[in-house]
Amino acid sequence: MTTTDTTTPDDETVDYPGARRPDRRRDVVSGGLRLAVSEWGHIDAPPVLFAHGGFDFAGTFDVFAPLIAAGGWRVVSWDQRGHGDSQHAELYSWEADMRDALAVLDSITTDPVPVLGHSKGGSLMLQLGEACPHRVSRLVNLDGLPSARSWPDVPEHHRTRLLAGELREWLDHRRAAGDKLRRPGTIDELARRRQKMNQRLDIAWLRYLVPVGARHDPDGWRWKIDPAMRMGGFGPWRPEWSMWRLPALGMPVLCVLGLEPDSMGWGTFPEDVRPHLPDGARFVPLDRTGHFVHIERPQVVADLVLEFLA
């Protein structure tokens, strides 16, 4: 994707080609915590549930979701706890995210619906499909297939010692993050900070995301991600467990994998995925595409998803 180098004024909104804010916004309460829900498409259209990745928010679907809505679907997504406009929590865990996904799903319908997830959201949807197959009619996974390849095995006799060390680090982080605020900056500064993690994404897109996923305080813009969160902070969860859920899925499955190395990706190769695919699943590796497949190539991925949902 071509990167432009222009200066964006500190306005409240920034335009981006094809991006559209949600048609509706509402809240859902999950275990006493408020979740911000976004919807694109006609209210009476068949629903499809979208789950964003870690350190993202529903607004990162602002180009992709309208393409699916234009295909006749009601796209429903939510800012995960601690992200975007959803409330921050005292503690975060994989299980809490799963309960939140079900709370949002319950707010739509009790019938089975298609689900789609990117990265961490893709792994969440794999577990949702395995644990609640009666709620999921079809499943789309966008580069949410962690591989054990990049996670070195640890001898059993070292695990206790490593766990103790990780718990100390986590407690130290929580103690330091108790009254921590994210560093403020201009729209351009926040976009360039995010580009260090999302090197393949257009800087114009990252500038667009700042007024969507950040708040404008008197001293500058701050991302609305809870500063108490840290990368990989999903609780007692090993990423490759998600891949192991694939063979158990009984609904139709579409998996899309970006093949270009990406600092935010899982380091997964096609040969890591194929042995785990359930019968009848469709697997699409995309060359010249990194981890954010739906942002780098929204129309290509939207066409794949709409054909699959049809």
Steps between C-alpha positions, in 0.01 A plus 500: 500500500640840405609717791448876477688755706269796547423696812153460648354788702376425850133486402238289673461276192726383220365363171620180334380356165225241552487541879156538658415532865232262636137553409400436863670500839370342821618349827485147637568415865705187567544405864451861605750639246380721214599401146473740204332327204514623138279397207521548124217411262122487512352412839288223342783340301637161617765559768867403499718547811849655459777480765802730471858419595696590810571874548251578222134605521185463292593814304782308331219338294389842364602409142443124508163489682320732252605265217335207678196713585469594132473128430177487700626433855461672836855512638513512882828554685607626841797665667644230722534583869781749556493600132341796324178626658437196720562521872832406654507206738692433819642183345500346152480138394421287198191363675366852560538579129308183419216598733490843336474343153201296614337805659523689170376195309205467740411865432457418130318167490483155655520339154833381355682774306821526295799634691826658382810585700841651429814401690405471869136537393546207263628285785203609713258398227671159468433436868144633467439262209641205694326576831165619358458338157123552523560879491736509198379420147821586314845613614754727331850526646720787374862427595398385846682165484795507740769241437720326755788556255602832657430391858797296630413192701590515867608193699242410761742542791553866400133592475441568871801729520396686184142535625624657824707747299212590273269554797756734661533697176122520463453623858777758455333619181160528668652693790671747267193535276259586781497874426673495165383708202591446138738757356314781319583628153366647180308296245820463298703393804253230607475373142877470470527322835245247382683461171796357693276199574302512174782567251308374196199728554450830320587795725185674368293209638675519836431877515134424429494260796623753756175699542312167491703313761648784705358779714596867476615617845613859572866392463450295182362175360523172693412151377202368697673168568527428873866569595480207743481264200810367331570298187405135540320573826223246443544317831605133531472429129747362247440631145541164327201362693281689252640307204425173679131593514465501121452123443204488741292756311193362324373815329638627165835675555700752295858580606699784342874533570731786402835367378717810541703518826341748740605606848139465622449160334530152646778375271269229367569318172244321279652164591423578867129546419413230248534196733250658742228600253162331558335310216371732230674812632630755250851636554625807309863612541549854364838601362615864512282535811593527866311437823227762443351326198166683517671842513771442241267334248143575613324435170679169438420372849144637487438311174628180661281550808185591306539196275549281809202647686280455197 
